[in-house]
Amino acid sequence: MDSQLTLVDRAPPVRLTFGPDSMTNALVSCGGVPRYRIATRLHGFRTEIREVGPGGEDADAAEPAVVISRREVLKDTIRFRGGKEVKIAQWMRKTKLAGRVAYVVENELGSFTLRVDPVYRLALFADFDSETPIAHWSETDAATLVIDLPGPAAPETHLQILAAFTIQELRLRMLEKAAIVAQRRASIGLGSRGGSKLLSS
């Protein structure tokens, strides 16, 4: 499989731009033409990714292409159109690379690893090439996902990559937001203690 992939001429990268820059509610366009719509309902517990037409209208209103379900007690799940609902933890298997958390995703093209990257923030690598990512956030536009596969791929592959990035990017943003809140609370606490000392002195 690896040799077959490397022998095929590379197609131009696909650039998917999120408008707005949100992993929960956005219109995702390619070359200025709408391609997907991400919508989150039920107080954030259900995210749907639907294919849309050039005007932004739903191409298939009957069934979303991807459904991501978040649960407070049970495990989060993902379901692709025509497939079964599976746990995200099974679809994106957690692993460690060089002491850092990464996630392994498998599809018809092989096995891929999604990890935090110092250049691209998040990047997806094929198991046969750990240096050149096949998908990553743009260096110049944080709201654009660049997919650069080594050969032709089914539309479902792009959807799988899009879903993996939206899931992991949302996790990162939630962690960053929690860290900022904790830092602010800590600084407020320090300020309060400092203020009380000044008032009592």
Order of alpha helices (4+ residues) and beta strands (2+ residues): alpha-beta-beta-beta-beta-beta-beta-beta-alpha-beta-beta-beta-beta-beta-beta-alpha
